[in-house]
């Protein structure tokens, strides 16, 4: 059946109680609201896409999913931060370091960020110290994956890599929906993204089994 890929979208959030009858979130960074979760197991299709409840405190508590052997990669997607959230990128890196240190072992973790100015050596070094992958991401306000691949130290996990191809650079989600709906044909080629994806696949194949790859492509790219 293959392994399932999960992502957890996180953004700053004020505390709020879980709706009556809702289960506790199975994976959450406390103090951040989880925006959604998704299975990418092709044999099953998307599952369990309800909004998740918000967790109440700081970056100190993490609860976990069962059966890590069935999860190929668990990704933490951090929405774009603003100066009111973090005045300096190093403050985010410090919090991220503390958060990653508390994650349970036995999982493949990836971190996706939406602030291009955070793509600094200190960020990559923190991920590498915890053996967590930087998720190369093609998104509205991020540099192209082709550029991210050339950043020194960007391969932060020793035995796997990850990428998400979501939106063309400079294109909003709403614009992509208008352009590509109803998603019944190829309406626009993206040679650069194809080349980046191919380069990642070739890198995995060249490792001869020493490294695995997790690539996800959205239909709004």
N, C-alpha and C positions, 0 to 999 in steps of 0.2 A: 504494500500500500504506500510505501514511502514515508518519509518523515514530514512532520508538520512544521511550518514556519509561523512564528508568532511575532507580532509587533505590539508594542505598548507605547501609545502617544502620551507625552507628558508636557504639561505646561503649568506655570505657577497658578495656585488656586487658594482661595480662602476656604477655611474649613466648612464643611457642610455634612449633615448626617446622611447616611444612605437611605434611599426610599424604603418604606416599609415593605418587608418581605424580600428585599434584594439580598443576595449573598454578598459576603465580603469579597473584595477583589482578590483574585488568586495571585496576581503579581502587581505590585504597585510600589512606587517610590513615594513614601509618605510626604505630604506637603505639596504634591503635584497631582493634578487631576488627570486621570487616565482617560484619553479621548476615545479609545476603542481597542478592540482586539480582533484578530483575524487569523483563520487557518488558511494556509496556502497549499494544503494537500490536494493535489489535482484529482485524486480518486474520490474525494468527499465534497469538494467545493467549499465556498465560504461558510463558516459556521459561527454562531454566537457573536453577533455583531451589535448587540445592545450596548448603549452607553453604560460605562461602569461607574459605580459610586466613587465619590471622592474620599481620599484618605486624609486623616486629620492633622498630622503633625509635620515635623521637619524631615530632613533627608536621613532618617535614622532607622526606619522600620521597613523591612521588606518581607513580604510573604511570597510563597513560591508555588509554582505549578507542580502537579504531580507528574511522575513518569518522565523524567528528563530524557530518557533514551528514545522517546518518540518525538522529541522536539529537535529539529535540525539546528535552528538558530533562534534565540530570543533577543529581539531588537528593542532598544529603548530609543524612541524618536522624541527628541527635545524640540518643541516648537521654537520659533524665533524669539529670542530674548531682547528686551529693550533696556535702555539705561536705568530705568526704574527697577528692573529686575537685577541686573548686574552692571555696575558702573565700569567694571574691568573684566576682561576675559579670564584673567588669572583667578578671580574670585569664583567664577563658575568652575574652573578646573579644580580648585581646592575642594569645593563641595562635591564635585564628581568623584574625586579621589576617595573621599570619605564614604560616599555612597557605594562605589564599587568594592571597597574593602569589606563591606557588610553583606555582599551577595553570597549566597550559598555556592559551594563548589559543585562540579559535576555538570555544568551547563556550558554551552557556547553562547557567549553574549556579544552583542554588537551595539554600538552607540552611533546614532545619527543626529547631527546637529544642523541647525538652519541659520547659523551666524557665520558668514565667511571669515570674519575677522578672528574667529576662534580657532581657525586652522593653523595653529602655531606649534612649534616643536614641543612645548610644554604639554599641550593637549595630547599629542601622539605619544609622548613619553609616559603620561599617566595611563593611557589605554594599554600600552605595551607592558607596563609594570604589572597590570592585572590580567594580562593575556586576553584582552577584549578587543574585538575588531572595530576599527573605524569603518562605518558604513559609507562607502562612496555613494553620493546621492546627487542625481540630476534633478534640480528643483529650481523654482522661480528665481530666487535670490542667491543661489550658490554658484560658484564657478563650475564649469563643465567637468564631468568626470574625467575627461581627458587631461585636464589640468591637475585635478586632485591626485591622479595616478602618479604624477611627476613630483609630488611634494615629498621631500625626504622624510623617511620614517613613517609614511602613511600606512604601510603594512604592519599593523600593530599586533595581530594575533599570529602566533607561529605556525599554526596548522590549518587555518581557514581564512577566507576573505569573503566580503559581502558587498553588495551594491544594490541600490534601488534607483530605477530610472522612472521618474514620476512626471516631470514637466520640463518642457524646453526652457532654457534659461531666459528670463525676462518675461515669461508668459504666465499669467494668472490662472488659477484653477477655473474660474468662471469663463475666461476666454477659451480655455482648452475644451470645456464642455460644449460651448457654442460651436466651436470649430469641428469637433469630432463626433458629436452625437449624430446618429444613434449607434455609433461604433460597429458598423456593419461592413466596413471596407477600410483599406489603407488610404488615408486622405493626404498624408504628408510623410515623405521619407525623412529620416533623421540619420544621415550617414555618420555623423560624429558619434552619436550615441551607439550606433551599431558597431563602430570601430572600437569604442571603449569596451563594450560588452565582449566583443570578440577577443580583445587583448586580455581581459580578465580570464576568459575561458582558456585561452592558450597558456596563460600563466599557470592555471591549475593543472592542465594536462602536462605541462612541462615538468611539474613537480613529481610526476610518476607516483601519485597516490599519497605523497607527503602532505599535500594541502587540499582541502575541500573548498568548493565555491558555492555561494548562495546568491543568486542573481534574481531580482524581481523587476518585472517590467509592467508599468501601468498602461492602460489603454488610452490615457490622455497625453502620452508623450508626443 
